[in-house]
Amino acid sequence: MAGCVATDKTRDQATKNIYQAIELIDWGKQEELPARDLIRELIEWFIGDVLDELGTRKEVEYAFKILDDGTSADRQLRVYKETGSLEAVVDNLIQETEEGVW
């Protein structure tokens, strides 16, 4: 029985922002769309008109940032892969915290 070996390439693909990779069916349009586009559309369509009234627009729009840029863990991995430095990862976390990116 052959075994599976995880390489750096397969790990990179596995840790890719899943919302950028998956497609879902939009039954209204009868077509496949990237999950991030459909999730964005669902959020805007179902709750977009009450976000300002509830004072939650900033929090909900952060979900769009996650869909586009990945989670904090995705960003940390990206910084580490670019720099090879845990110190750079911590510096980036500090910067994001100071900017109010959670």
C-alpha positions in Angstrom: 0.0 0.0 0.0 1.5 3.4 -1.0 1.7 6.1 1.6 1.2 9.8 1.3 4.0 12.2 1.8 3.3 15.8 2.7 5.6 18.2 0.9 6.0 21.9 1.4 3.9 22.4 -1.8 1.0 20.2 -0.5 1.1 21.9 2.9 0.9 25.3 1.2 -2.1 24.2 -0.8 -3.8 22.7 2.2 -3.3 25.9 4.2 -4.5 28.1 1.4 -7.5 30.2 2.4 -10.3 27.7 1.8 -12.9 30.3 1.0 -10.8 31.3 -2.0 -10.6 27.7 -3.3 -14.1 26.3 -2.9 -17.0 27.0 -5.2 -20.6 26.8 -4.3 -23.8 26.7 -6.4 -25.8 29.9 -6.5 -29.2 28.4 -7.2 -30.7 31.7 -8.2 -28.2 32.3 -10.9 -27.8 28.5 -11.7 -24.0 28.8 -11.7 -21.0 28.0 -9.5 -19.4 30.9 -7.7 -16.4 31.2 -5.5 -17.5 30.6 -1.9 -16.2 34.0 -0.8 -18.3 35.8 -3.4 -21.4 33.8 -2.4 -20.9 34.3 1.3 -20.3 38.0 0.8 -23.5 38.2 -1.3 -25.5 36.3 1.4 -24.3 38.6 4.2 -25.1 41.7 2.2 -28.5 40.5 1.0 -29.7 39.1 4.3 -28.4 41.6 6.9 -26.8 44.5 4.9 -29.8 46.8 5.5 -29.6 46.5 9.3 -25.9 46.7 9.9 -25.8 50.5 10.4 -29.0 50.4 12.6 -27.4 47.8 14.8 -24.0 49.5 14.8 -22.3 46.3 13.6 -21.1 47.2 10.1 -17.4 47.2 11.1 -17.6 43.8 12.8 -19.5 42.2 9.9 -17.2 43.7 7.3 -14.2 42.1 9.0 -15.7 38.8 7.8 -15.1 40.2 4.3 -11.4 40.8 5.2 -11.1 37.2 6.3 -12.7 36.0 3.1 -10.2 38.1 1.0 -7.0 37.9 3.1 -7.5 34.8 5.3 -7.5 34.5 9.1 -4.9 35.8 11.5 -3.3 32.3 11.3 -3.2 32.6 7.5 -1.5 36.0 7.7 1.0 34.7 10.4 2.0 31.8 8.2 2.4 34.1 5.2 4.7 36.4 7.2 6.7 33.5 8.4 7.1 32.0 4.9 8.1 35.4 3.6 10.7 36.1 6.3 11.5 32.9 8.1 11.4 34.9 11.3 9.1 34.3 14.3 10.1 37.8 15.4 8.6 39.2 12.2 5.4 37.2 12.9 5.2 38.8 16.4 5.9 42.2 15.0 3.1 41.8 12.5 0.7 40.7 15.2 1.6 43.8 17.3 1.1 46.0 14.2 -2.3 44.5 13.5 -3.3 44.8 17.1 -2.3 48.5 17.2 -4.3 49.1 13.9 -7.3 47.4 15.4 -7.2 44.4 13.1 -8.4 41.4 15.1 
